[in-house]
Amino acid sequence: MGKEKGPKGKKITLKIAKNSIRISFDGGRRLDLSKMGITTFPKCILKLADVDELDLSRNMIKKIPSSIDKFQNLRWLDLHSNQLEDLPKSIGTLQSLFYLNVSNNKLTSKGLPEEITLLKNLHILNLGLNCLDSIPPSLGALKELREIGLFDNALTTIPNSLNNLPKLKKLNADRNPFPVPTNEEEQVDSIKRIETLYLVQEKDLCRSCLKTCQDKKDKQNKFRNVTPSPPRKPSFPLLITPNSSAKDNQEEWRIR
């Protein structure tokens, strides 16, 4: 018996690709080949490398070729919901890239090239729903990063370099196997969060100071006795899990 072949997939011709170009809300040219049943990267689109946005999401693509570096004008690249196990090193040459979504693939930590840290203009990076067990600390070099999705991976730690990103506003790392801190670690952490701690005896305080301390103590106890309201569920509109809430309208995935 011969080797079993995977699905052949739809063949994309240059004509089909040209007819799939749309003008985005900000006047850019967007090549939308999402949900087309594509199994291999269509080489014909290299002739349309001057587009600003490329959407190949929700296909069955297993490999992105190094020739992706031809798309030097690219600001927006959506590859979510494919079968990618790695990204090419040449992706680091896309210096205009603003948005990169590779969620819901099969990316491993080994398949995440170091060159991704060269994307100095990247604002939004979605790595959720993959097979990542670590994140390179060098991602801390992405100083323009505003949002990063790390949800549904195999991460046990997040590098401190990400916490130090100056413009980072949203980090979604839900559903990762992070270790549960011990009671001792929680106590140490709670002490670290106290900036200054003064210990004095009542006999060393004047009447006025003693009253001030007692008033503050009563005020703290009053707040402690109030039933806290349930925390607001964080919202990550640009980091939505694609499979669980798949949207037919691709405009809802776009940057606003």
LOSEKE-412497 format. One line per 10 residues: their letters; for each residue x, y negated, z of N, C-alpha, C, O, CB. Coordinates in steps of 0.05 Angstrom, whole numbers, plus 5000, padded with zeros to 4 digits. Each point is the difference from the previous one (the first is absolute). Glycine has a CB too. Layout:
N
a) X:Y:Z:X:Y:Z:X:Y:Z:X:Y:Z:X:Y:Z | ... $
This chain:
256
mgkekgpkgk) 5017:5024:5000:4983:4976:5000:5018:4975:5000:5020:4999:5014:4943:5026:5010 | 5028:4955:4961:5015:4976:4999:4995:4983:5024:4982:5005:5016:5016:4996:4935 | 5019:4979:5053:4997:4982:5023:4975:4984:4997:4994:4988:4980:5056:5010:5025 | 4935:5002:5017:4975:4985:4999:5005:4970:4998:5016:4989:5015:4962:5048:5013 | 5008:4951:4954:5003:4971:4995:4979:4984:5016:4978:5009:5004:5042:5000:4950 | 4988:4967:5054:4981:4983:5014:4982:4987:4980:5002:5004:4975:5031:4988:5061 | 4949:4991:4973:4981:4986:4982:5015:4983:4981:5019:4986:5007:4946:5015:5028 | 5026:4999:4940:5014:4986:4979:4996:4970:5003:5019:4984:4995:4975:5055:4974 | 4982:4953:5038:4995:4971:5004:4994:4986:4974:5005:5009:4978:5024:4993:5062 | 4960:4974:4964:4993:4984:4977:5024:4986:4988:5018:4990:5014:4937:5003:5006 $
kitlkiakns) 5046:5007:4953:5023:4986:4986:4992:4971:4996:4979:4994:4989:5035:5049:4988 | 5003:4940:5032:4996:4971:4997:5015:4990:4976:5025:5002:4999:4968:4992:5051 | 4993:4995:4931:5013:4989:4976:5004:4970:5005:4988:4988:5018:4991:5047:4952 | 5037:4953:5013:5005:4971:5002:4974:4984:4996:4996:4980:5012:5051:5027:4971 | 4936:5003:4999:4974:4987:4995:4983:5000:5025:4988:4980:5008:5014:5033:4944 | 4997:5010:5061:4984:5002:5025:5011:4981:5021:4985:4987:5014:5004:5061:4976 | 5038:4952:5012:5013:4982:5020:4994:4971:4995:4994:4985:5018:5042:5049:4987 | 4966:4958:4969:4995:4972:4993:4971:4992:5007:4994:4978:5009:5040:5025:4954 | 4947:5016:5032:4972:4995:5006:4994:5000:5030:4979:4992:5008:5010:5028:4948 | 5031:4988:5060:4996:5001:5029:5012:4976:5014:4999:4999:5025:5002:5051:4972 $
irisfdggrr) 5009:4931:4988:5011:4976:5012:4977:4980:5006:4983:4995:4982:5061:5012:4993 | 4956:4983:5048:4980:4980:5009:5014:4975:5010:5024:5002:5008:4943:5035:5004 | 5019:4941:4988:5011:4976:5011:4991:4998:5029:4976:5000:5005:5024:4976:4950 | 5018:5022:5064:4993:4999:5028:4990:4973:5008:5001:4981:4984:5033:5054:5026 | 4956:4963:5015:4987:4975:5009:5019:4976:4999:4991:4977:4998:4979:5051:5031 | 5056:4977:4974:5020:4978:5000:5013:4996:4973:5020:4986:4997:4988:5023:5051 | 4981:5004:4931:5010:4996:4973:5022:5020:4992:5009:4999:4977:4980:4954:5029 | 5019:5065:5011:5020:5020:4993:4989:5022:4983:4975:5004:4999:5048:4986:5044 | 4994:5025:4944:4992:5023:4983:5003:5026:5016:5021:5007:5009:4993:4968:4949 | 4963:5039:5044:4999:5024:5016:4994:5024:4983:4980:5001:4986:5005:4972:5053 $
ldlskmgitt) 5033:5047:4962:4996:5025:4986:4988:5021:5019:5014:5009:5018:5026:4981:4951 | 4935:5016:5027:4985:5018:5018:4996:5027:4987:4983:5003:4983:4994:4957:5038 | 5038:5060:4989:4998:5028:4990:4992:5018:5024:5008:5023:5000:5026:4968:4963 | 4952:4998:5056:4992:5016:5023:4977:5020:4992:4985:4995:4982:5028:4967:5049 | 4987:5060:4984:4979:5020:4996:4997:5009:4971:4978:5003:4990:4998:4978:5049 | 5047:5024:4948:5000:5008:4972:5007:5030:4996:5001:5009:4977:5011:4944:5011 | 4994:5061:5034:5007:5028:4997:5028:5004:4989:5006:5020:4987:4947:4991:5006 | 5065:4969:5012:5027:5001:4990:5018:5018:5018:4999:4997:5024:4995:4956:4956 | 5022:5064:5008:5018:5017:5015:5029:4992:4997:5017:5007:5018:4951:5030:4977 | 5039:4949:4984:5027:4991:4996:5000:4970:4994:4981:4990:4987:5034:5056:4997 $
fpkcilklad) 5006:4940:5024:5002:4972:4995:5000:4995:4969:5017:5010:4986:5009:4983:5058 | 4955:4991:4946:4998:4996:4971:5022:4981:4990:5001:4977:5006:4950:5030:4997 | 5067:5005:4982:5024:4984:4990:4992:4977:4982:5014:4981:4998:5013:5061:5005 | 4949:4961:4984:4992:4979:4981:4996:4973:5014:5002:4979:4987:4977:5056:4985 | 5015:4965:5054:4995:4974:5013:5026:4984:5005:4999:4977:5008:4961:5044:5014 | 5063:4991:4972:5025:4986:5002:5001:4977:4979:5015:4981:5003:5008:5060:5014 | 4960:4962:4963:4998:4979:4980:4982:4976:5009:4998:4980:4987:5009:5055:4978 | 4981:4969:5058:4983:4979:5012:5012:4991:5027:4986:4992:5018:4973:5028:4960 | 5068:4981:5023:5014:4995:5025:4999:4971:5009:5011:4993:5021:5018:5044:4968 | 4958:4946:4996:4998:4971:5008:4975:4995:5017:4995:4977:5007:5030:5011:4951 $
vdeldlsrnm) 4960:5033:5049:4976:4995:5017:5008:4992:5028:5023:5005:5009:4951:5029:4963 | 5008:4953:5042:5005:4991:5027:4992:5021:5021:5011:5001:5022:4983:4952:4962 | 4986:5063:5009:4989:5020:5018:4996:5026:4987:4992:5002:4976:4985:4962:5049 | 5030:5058:4990:4997:5027:4989:4986:5018:5020:5009:5003:5023:5033:4991:4949 | 4935:5017:5019:4985:5018:5017:4999:5028:4988:4987:5004:4980:4985:4957:5037 | 5042:5058:4996:4999:5028:4992:4989:5017:5022:5005:5024:5001:5035:4968:4970 | 4944:4997:5047:4990:5014:5023:4979:5021:4992:4988:4999:4979:5021:4960:5049 | 4987:5060:4991:4980:5021:4997:5003:5016:4974:4981:5005:4986:4988:4967:5041 | 5055:5037:4969:5007:5018:4978:5013:5024:5012:4997:5006:5024:5008:4956:4943 | 5011:5053:5017:5014:5024:5010:5029:4998:4992:5013:5020:4994:4945:5008:5003 $
ikkipssidk) 5053:4948:5004:5028:4995:4992:5019:5011:5021:4997:4994:5024:4989:4965:4949 | 5034:5056:5018:5019:5012:5019:5027:4985:5000:5016:5003:5019:4962:5041:4974 | 5027:4940:4987:5026:4987:4998:4998:4973:4987:4986:4996:4980:5036:5049:5017 | 4991:4935:5015:5003:4974:4988:5028:4998:4989:5020:5003:5015:4946:4975:5017 | 5038:5017:4942:5027:5000:4988:5016:4975:5007:4988:4980:5009:4994:5047:4954 | 5044:4975:5034:5017:4978:5006:4995:4976:4982:5007:4977:5006:5028:5055:5010 | 4952:4974:4961:4994:4978:4981:4979:4981:5010:4992:4981:4986:5019:5050:4978 | 4978:4974:5060:4982:4981:5012:5013:4972:5003:4987:4980:5003:4990:5058:5022 | 5050:4962:4974:5015:4975:5003:4996:4981:4976:5009:4977:5000:5025:5047:5027 | 4952:4986:4952:4994:4983:4977:4979:4979:5007:4997:4980:4986:5014:5058:4983 $
fqnlrwldlh) 4973:4968:5052:4978:4982:5007:5010:4978:5019:4992:4998:5023:4975:5040:4972 | 5050:4945:4995:5013:4979:5016:4981:4978:5009:5007:4985:5019:5036:5026:4958 | 4934:4986:5009:4981:4979:5008:4980:5010:5021:4983:4985:5009:5022:4995:4946 | 4997:5046:5052:4979:5012:5017:4999:4987:5028:5020:4999:5014:4987:5044:4960 | 4969:4949:5033:4995:4989:5027:4983:5019:5017:5000:4999:5024:5003:4955:4957 | 4983:5064:5005:4980:5017:5014:5001:5028:4988:4995:5004:4977:4975:4956:5032 | 5037:5060:5008:5003:5028:4991:4984:5018:5018:5006:5002:5024:5040:4988:4957 | 4934:5024:5007:4983:5018:5016:5004:5028:4990:4992:5006:4977:4975:4957:5032 | 5044:5054:5008:5004:5028:4993:4986:5019:5019:5006:5024:5001:5039:4964:4979 | 4936:5002:5036:4988:5016:5021:4984:5023:4988:4990:4999:4978:5008:4961:5052 $
snqledlpks) 5000:5062:4986:4985:5023:4993:5010:5014:4975:4984:5004:4981:4976:4975:5041 | 5065:5028:4978:5012:5016:4979:5014:5024:5014:4992:5008:5022:5015:4952:4947 | 5013:5051:5019:5015:5023:5012:5030:4995:5001:5016:5018:4995:4948:5013:4988 | 5043:4944:5022:5028:4992:5001:5014:5011:5024:4990:4998:5023:4999:4960:4951 | 5035:5054:5022:5016:5009:5022:5024:4981:5005:5012:5001:5021:4975:5046:4968 | 5019:4936:4992:5021:4981:5003:4995:4976:4982:4983:5001:4982:5050:5036:5031 | 4983:4942:4991:5000:4976:4983:5028:4997:4988:5019:5007:5013:4944:4971:5016 | 5038:5011:4947:5026:4996:4988:5016:4977:5013:4988:4981:5009:4993:5037:4947 | 5045:4985:5044:5017:4978:5011:4996:4974:4985:5003:4979:5011:5030:5055:5003 | 4960:4968:4960:4997:4976:4984:4977:4982:5008:4998:4978:4991:5021:5048:4972 $
igtlqslfyl) 4964:4984:5055:4978:4984:5009:5010:4975:5015:4986:4980:5002:4985:5061:5002 | 5053:4961:5006:5012:4977:5014:5007:4977:4983:5007:4978:5010:5011:5054:5021 | 4981:4972:4942:5006:4978:4982:4976:4982:4994:5003:4979:4988:5032:5050:4991 | 4941:4979:5031:4976:4984:4994:4998:4977:5020:4984:5000:5019:4993:5041:4963 | 5040:4939:5014:5003:4979:5019:4976:4982:5003:4998:4985:5020:5050:5016:4970 | 4933:5000:4991:4976:4983:5002:4977:5014:5015:4979:4988:5005:5035:4990:4953 | 4991:5047:5050:4978:5016:5011:4990:4988:5027:5016:4995:5018:5003:5046:4959 | 4955:4955:5024:4987:4988:5023:4984:5021:5016:4999:4999:5024:4998:4958:4951 | 4993:5063:5010:4982:5020:5012:5007:5027:4990:5003:5004:4975:4960:4963:5028 | 5041:5053:5015:5007:5027:4992:4984:5019:5017:5002:5001:5024:5044:4986:4963 $
nvsnnkltsk) 4937:5029:4999:4983:5020:5014:5007:5028:4990:4994:5006:4977:4969:4959:5029 | 5049:5051:5011:5007:5028:4992:4987:5019:5021:5010:5022:5004:5033:4963:4974 | 4935:5006:5034:4987:5017:5020:4986:5024:4987:4995:5000:4976:4998:4960:5052 | 5002:5060:4988:4986:5025:4992:5015:5014:4977:4989:5006:4979:4968:4973:5034 | 5069:5026:4992:5016:5016:4982:5014:5022:5017:4989:5008:5021:5019:4952:4948 | 5015:5049:5022:5014:5021:5014:5029:4991:5006:5019:5016:5001:4953:5020:4977 | 5031:4938:5026:5026:4988:5005:5012:5011:5026:4987:5001:5021:4999:4958:4954 | 5040:5049:5023:5015:5007:5024:5020:4978:5006:5004:4982:4984:4991:5067:5005 | 5016:4952:5035:5020:4979:5007:5024:5001:4981:5011:4979:4994:4974:5025:5054 | 5022:5020:4944:5022:5003:4981:4993:4987:4973:5018:4991:4985:4997:5051:5038 $
glpeeitllk) 4960:4958:4970:4991:4990:4974:4995:4970:5000:4993:4989:4979:4988:5055:5013 | 5024:4943:5031:4997:4971:5001:5027:4987:4997:5017:5001:5018:4943:5003:5013 | 5046:4985:4945:5027:4991:4994:5008:4975:5017:4983:4983:5006:5011:5035:4948 | 5031:4981:5053:5010:4977:5014:4996:4974:4985:4999:4978:5011:5035:5052:5011 | 4965:4972:4951:4998:4977:4983:4973:4985:5004:4997:4977:4990:5033:5046:4977 | 4951:4989:5047:4975:4986:5004:5004:4975:5017:4984:4982:5000:4992:5062:4997 | 5046:4956:5018:5006:4977:5017:5010:4976:4984:5004:4978:5011:5007:5053:5026 | 4992:4972:4937:5009:4978:4982:4976:4984:4991:5004:4979:4987:5035:5048:4999 | 4937:4981:5020:4976:4986:4992:4995:4976:5018:4982:5001:5017:4998:5042:4964 | 5036:4937:5015:5000:4977:5019:4975:4983:5000:4995:4985:5019:5053:5014:4974 $
nlhilnlgln) 4935:5004:4986:4975:4984:4999:4976:5016:5008:4977:4991:4997:5043:4982:4967 | 4984:5052:5045:4978:5017:5007:4985:4990:5025:5012:4996:5021:5013:5043:4959 | 4948:4957:5017:4983:4991:5022:4985:5023:5012:4995:5001:5024:5001:4955:4954 | 4995:5064:5005:4983:5021:5010:5011:5027:4990:5004:5004:4976:4956:4965:5024 | 5044:5049:5019:5011:5027:4994:4982:5021:5014:4998:5000:5024:5050:4981:4971 | 4941:5037:4989:4983:5021:5011:5012:5027:4996:5002:5009:4977:4957:4963:5015 | 5050:5041:5029:5013:5026:5000:4983:5021:5014:5009:5022:5005:5036:4956:4993 | 4930:5015:5008:4982:5018:5015:4994:5026:4985:5003:5001:4976:4978:4959:5046 | 5009:5060:4993:4992:5025:4989:5021:5013:4983:4995:5008:4977:4959:4975:5024 | 5070:5020:5010:5022:5014:4987:5012:5021:5019:4987:5009:5019:5022:4950:4953 $
cldsippslg) 5016:5049:5023:5013:5020:5016:5025:4989:5013:5020:5014:5002:4962:5022:4968 | 5018:4939:5038:5023:4987:5011:5004:5007:5029:4981:4997:5016:5013:4965:4952 | 5030:5048:5039:5005:5005:5029:5019:4979:5011:5006:5001:5024:4988:5048:4968 | 5015:4933:4992:5017:4977:5009:4998:4977:4981:4994:5004:4976:5038:5028:5048 | 4974:4945:4986:5000:4976:4983:5028:4988:5002:5010:4996:5023:4940:4995:4984 | 5063:5003:4971:5027:4988:5002:5000:4973:5014:4985:4983:4993:5028:5042:4965 | 5005:4971:5062:5001:4974:5013:5006:4977:4981:4994:4977:5006:5022:5047:5034 | 4995:4983:4937:5007:4979:4980:4975:4986:4989:5003:4979:4987:5038:5047:5001 | 4935:4985:5017:4976:4986:4991:4997:4973:5014:4985:4983:4992:4993:5061:4999 | 5038:4953:5030:5000:4974:5014:5012:4978:4983:4999:4977:5008:5005:5048:5035 $
alkelreigl) 5007:4982:4934:5012:4980:4982:4978:4986:4984:5005:4980:4986:5037:5047:5012 | 4933:4984:5002:4978:4989:4985:4988:4976:5015:4978:5003:5011:5013:5042:4967 | 5023:4933:5022:4993:4977:5017:4973:4987:4993:4989:4986:5016:5060:5007:4990 | 4942:5012:4969:4974:4988:4992:4976:5017:5005:4977:4993:4995:5048:4983:4970 | 4980:5048:5047:4979:5019:5004:4979:4990:5020:5007:4992:5022:5025:5045:4967 | 4942:4964:5003:4978:4991:5017:4985:5024:5011:4990:5000:5023:5006:4958:4951 | 5001:5063:5009:4984:5023:5009:5014:5026:4991:5011:5002:4978:4946:4971:5019 | 5042:5047:5020:5011:5026:4994:4982:5022:5010:4992:4999:5024:5055:4982:4977 | 4946:5038:4983:4984:5023:5007:5017:5025:5003:5013:5008:4982:4948:4972:4995 | 5039:5032:5047:5015:5024:5006:4982:5022:5011:5010:5020:5009:5030:4952:5001 $
fdnalttipn) 4934:5024:4988:4980:5018:5012:5001:5028:4987:5008:5003:4977:4963:4958:5033 | 5021:5059:5006:4997:5028:4990:5026:5010:4988:5000:5009:4977:4952:4983:5015 | 5069:5007:5023:5026:5012:4992:5009:5019:5023:4983:5009:5015:5029:4950:4957 | 5014:5046:5029:5011:5018:5021:5020:4984:5017:5020:5012:5009:4972:5029:4962 | 5004:4934:5033:5019:4983:5014:4999:5004:5030:4978:5003:5011:5018:4963:4952 | 5027:5034:5050:5002:5002:5029:5010:4974:5011:4998:4994:5024:5009:5055:4974 | 5006:4934:4986:5009:4974:5008:4997:4980:4978:4998:5007:4976:5035:5014:5056 | 4968:4953:4975:5000:4979:4981:5025:4983:5006:5003:4991:5023:4946:5008:4972 | 5068:4996:4985:5025:4985:5006:4994:4972:5011:4981:4987:4992:5041:5038:4971 | 4994:4966:5056:4997:4974:5011:5003:4978:4979:4990:4978:5004:5028:5039:5039 $
slnnlpklkk) 4996:4989:4936:5005:4980:4979:4973:4991:4988:4998:4977:4990:5047:5044:5000 | 4935:4997:5010:4974:4992:4989:4986:4980:5019:4987:4981:4991:5009:5063:4986 | 5007:4960:5049:4988:4982:5020:5012:4972:4998:4988:4981:5009:5003:5058:5021 | 5033:4960:4960:5014:4974:4998:4996:4985:4974:5011:4978:4996:5022:5041:5035 | 4950:4992:4951:4995:4986:4975:4986:4974:5005:4979:5000:5014:5019:5044:4961 | 5012:4934:5016:4990:4974:5008:4972:4993:4991:4986:4985:5013:5060:5000:4986 | 4944:5027:4979:4974:4993:4989:4980:5023:5002:4977:4997:4989:5046:4971:4981 | 4984:5054:5043:4982:5023:5001:4976:4994:5018:5003:4992:5023:5036:5039:4970 | 4937:4973:4995:4975:4995:5015:4984:5025:5006:4986:5002:5020:5013:4953:4959 | 5003:5065:5003:4985:5024:5004:5017:5025:4995:5014:5002:4980:4945:4974:5005 $
lnadrnpfpv) 5041:5042:5034:5014:5026:4998:4980:5021:5009:4993:5002:5023:5053:4977:4986 | 4946:5038:4972:4981:5022:5006:5016:5026:5001:5008:5010:4979:4953:4965:4999 | 5042:5036:5046:5015:5025:5003:4982:5021:5014:5010:5018:5014:5033:4957:4989 | 4931:5023:4993:4981:5019:5012:5005:5029:4991:5010:5005:4978:4956:4958:5025 | 5027:5055:5014:5000:5029:4994:5028:5010:4992:5004:5013:4979:4949:4983:5007 | 5067:4997:5030:5027:5012:4998:5005:5014:5027:4989:4992:5020:5027:4971:4948 | 5001:5057:5032:5005:5015:5025:5020:4986:5019:5021:5012:5007:4969:5030:4967 | 5005:4934:5033:5017:4986:5019:5000:5013:5027:4978:5009:5009:5014:4948:4966 | 5031:5046:5039:5000:5012:5026:4985:4984:5021:5001:4975:4999:5043:5046:4990 | 4942:4992:5029:4985:4986:5021:5020:4992:5022:5015:5017:5010:4943:5009:4980 $
ptneeeqvds) 5043:4948:5018:5019:4992:5021:4994:5012:5027:4976:5004:5007:5030:4953:4968 | 5014:5050:5040:4997:5010:5027:4992:4978:5019:5002:4976:4993:5031:5060:4998 | 4957:4971:5033:4992:4980:5020:5024:4982:5007:4997:4976:5004:4968:5056:5014 | 5059:4981:4984:5024:4985:5007:5006:4979:4978:5007:4977:5007:5011:5063:5018 | 4979:4968:4950:5005:4981:4978:4980:4977:5000:5007:4977:4995:5013:5061:4978 | 4955:4969:5034:4979:4979:5001:5006:4980:5022:4996:4976:4997:4970:5057:4985 | 5044:4977:5041:5007:4982:5022:5023:4982:4993:5000:4976:5005:4983:5058:5028 | 5037:4978:4954:5023:4984:4992:4992:4978:4980:5009:4978:5001:5021:5062:5007 | 4952:4968:4974:4991:4982:4979:4984:4977:5013:5003:4977:4992:4996:5060:4974 | 4984:4969:5054:4984:4979:5012:5018:4980:5015:4993:4977:5001:4969:5056:5003 $
ikrietlylv) 5060:4977:5008:5019:4982:5013:5014:4982:4980:5004:4977:5006:5002:5057:5031 | 5001:4977:4940:5014:4985:4980:4983:4976:4990:5011:4980:4992:5014:5061:4995 | 4948:4963:5014:4983:4979:4990:4996:4977:5019:4989:4979:4993:4988:5056:4981 | 5032:4969:5051:4998:4978:5020:5025:4983:4997:5023:5009:5004:4950:5019:5028 | 5023:4946:4962:5023:4982:4995:5015:4995:5026:5025:5002:5000:4951:4977:4961 | 5010:5014:5060:5013:4993:5025:4984:5010:5023:4975:4998:5000:5046:4961:4980 | 4991:5053:5040:4986:5011:5023:5013:4990:5026:5024:5004:5005:4964:5037:4969 | 4996:4944:5042:5010:4989:5025:4988:5015:5023:4976:5004:5001:5030:4950:4978 | 5011:5054:5040:4990:5014:5024:5008:4983:5025:5023:4996:5006:4982:5050:4971 | 4974:4945:5037:5005:4984:5025:4980:5010:5021:4980:5012:4994:5036:4948:4980 $
qekdlcrscl) 4990:5034:5051:4982:5007:5022:4982:4976:5006:5008:4977:4995:5026:5056:5024 | 4942:4973:4992:4981:4978:5006:5012:4980:5019:4994:4976:4998:4968:5056:4994 | 5054:4977:5027:5010:4982:5020:5019:4979:4989:5005:4979:5012:4991:5058:5021 | 5015:4969:4942:5018:4981:4988:4986:4979:4983:5014:4982:4989:5020:5054:5011 | 4940:4966:4998:4985:4981:4984:4986:4979:5017:4990:5006:5022:5003:5029:4943 | 5006:4941:5025:4985:4979:5014:4970:5005:4996:4992:5016:4983:5046:4950:5011 | 4945:5020:5022:4972:5005:4999:4989:4994:4972:4983:5015:4990:5013:4973:5058 | 5014:4991:4939:4990:4993:4974:5007:5021:4979:4984:5007:4983:5020:4944:5029 | 5021:5058:4989:5009:5020:4981:4986:5027:5004:4992:5013:4981:5053:4965:5017 | 4950:5028:5027:4987:5025:5007:4971:5000:4989:4991:5020:4989:5037:4984:5052 $
ktcqdkkdkq) 4959:4972:4961:4973:4998:4989:5000:5002:4970:4982:5013:4988:5005:4958:5051 | 5033:5017:4948:5002:5002:4971:5003:5029:4991:4987:5009:4980:5033:4945:5018 | 4998:5061:5015:5004:5028:4994:4975:5017:5004:4993:5017:4984:5055:4977:5028 | 4938:5000:5010:4976:5015:5006:4978:4995:4980:4986:5018:4992:5026:4980:5056 | 4986:4976:4943:4980:4993:4980:5005:5015:4973:4982:5010:4987:5012:4945:5035 | 5032:5046:4971:5007:5014:4975:4995:5030:5002:4991:5013:4981:5044:4952:5010 | 4971:5046:5033:4995:5028:5004:4970:5006:4998:4992:5020:4988:5049:4983:5041 | 4942:4980:4983:4971:5004:4999:4990:4999:4971:4982:5014:4992:5014:4967:5054 | 5016:5000:4939:4992:4996:4972:5007:5025:4984:4984:5009:4983:5023:4942:5021 | 5017:5061:5000:5009:5024:4986:4981:5023:5007:4992:5016:4982:5056:4968:5018 $
nkfrnvtpsp) 4946:5019:5025:4982:5022:5009:4972:4998:4987:4988:5020:4993:5037:4983:5050 | 4966:4971:4954:4974:4996:4987:5000:5009:4971:4981:5013:4991:5012:4948:5039 | 5029:5034:4956:5002:5009:4972:5002:5030:4998:4990:5012:4981:5032:4945:5007 | 4992:5055:5031:5004:5029:5000:4974:5015:5003:4996:5022:4990:5049:4972:5028 | 4936:4993:4997:4974:5013:5006:4980:4997:4977:4979:5013:5001:5030:4979:5048 | 4998:4992:4932:4982:4997:4977:5005:5023:4980:5022:5006:4993:4978:4943:5013 | 4978:5063:4986:5002:5022:4981:5010:4990:4973:4987:4983:4988:4976:5042:5035 | 5059:4985:4967:5011:4990:4975:4982:5007:4976:4989:5022:5000:5057:4981:5019 | 4952:4979:4962:4985:5006:4976:5016:5019:4983:5025:4999:5000:4952:4956:5002 | 5010:5062:4982:5015:5019:4983:5017:4985:4980:4991:4980:4989:4973:5054:5016 $
prkpsfplli) 5061:4976:4991:5018:4986:4981:4988:5000:4972:4987:5019:4991:5052:4994:5037 | 4966:4966:4957:4992:4998:4972:5016:5019:4983:5024:5002:5002:4962:4951:5005 | 5000:5062:4976:5014:5018:4982:5015:4984:4980:4989:4983:4986:4976:5052:5020 | 5062:4970:4991:5015:4984:4981:4991:5005:4971:4992:5022:4993:5047:4980:5038 | 4962:4977:4954:4992:5002:4972:5024:4997:4981:5015:4981:5003:4939:5001:5009 | 5049:5036:4970:5021:4999:4981:4988:5001:4972:5002:5021:4987:5031:5000:5045 | 4955:4958:4958:4986:5001:4974:5017:5008:4977:4990:5011:4980:4980:4955:5038 | 5056:5028:4983:5018:5006:4978:5014:5027:5004:5016:5008:4982:4990:4943:5010 | 4989:5062:5031:5013:5025:5005:4980:5022:5005:5004:5018:5016:5035:4957:5004 | 4939:5024:4965:4979:5020:5004:5009:5027:4991:5015:5002:4980:4951:4962:5013 $
tpnssakdnq) 5026:5057:5022:5007:5027:4991:4985:5006:4975:4975:5000:5000:5033:5015:5047 | 5005:4990:4930:4987:5001:4975:4980:5024:4997:4979:4996:4988:5061:4982:4994 | 4967:5045:5027:4983:5023:4995:4975:5000:5017:4978:5008:4990:5062:5018:4998 | 4962:4965:5037:4977:5001:5018:4979:4979:4993:4977:5002:5007:5052:5017:5028 | 4980:4959:4952:4981:4979:4993:5006:4991:4972:5004:4976:4995:4991:5010:5053 | 5006:5033:4933:5008:4993:4973:4980:4981:4988:4975:5003:5003:5047:5042:4991 | 4988:4935:4992:4983:4979:4988:5002:5002:4970:5022:5000:4989:4984:4971:5052 | 4971:5029:4946:5000:5001:4971:5009:4974:4989:5012:4999:4978:4951:5035:5023 | 5031:4944:5012:5007:4974:4990:5028:4993:5008:5005:4994:5024:4947:4991:4978 | 5067:5017:4980:5028:4995:5006:5005:4971:5010:5021:4995:5012:4992:5040:4955 $
eewrir) 4969:4947:5026:5004:4972:5009:5002:4998:5031:5012:4982:5011:4964:5002:4947 | 5010:5036:5055:5000:4999:5029:5027:5007:5012:5005:4997:5024:4947:5015:4975 | 5066:4999:4985:5027:5007:5009:5019:4978:4996:5023:5001:5010:4968:5046:4980 | 5001:4932:4996:5018:4980:4992:5005:4979:5021:4985:4997:5019:5000:5010:4935 | 5037:4978:5043:5008:4979:5019:4981:4977:4996:4994:4992:4977:5054:5022:5023 | 4942:4975:5021:4983:4976:4999:5016:4976:5010:4989:4978:5000:4970:5050:5007 $
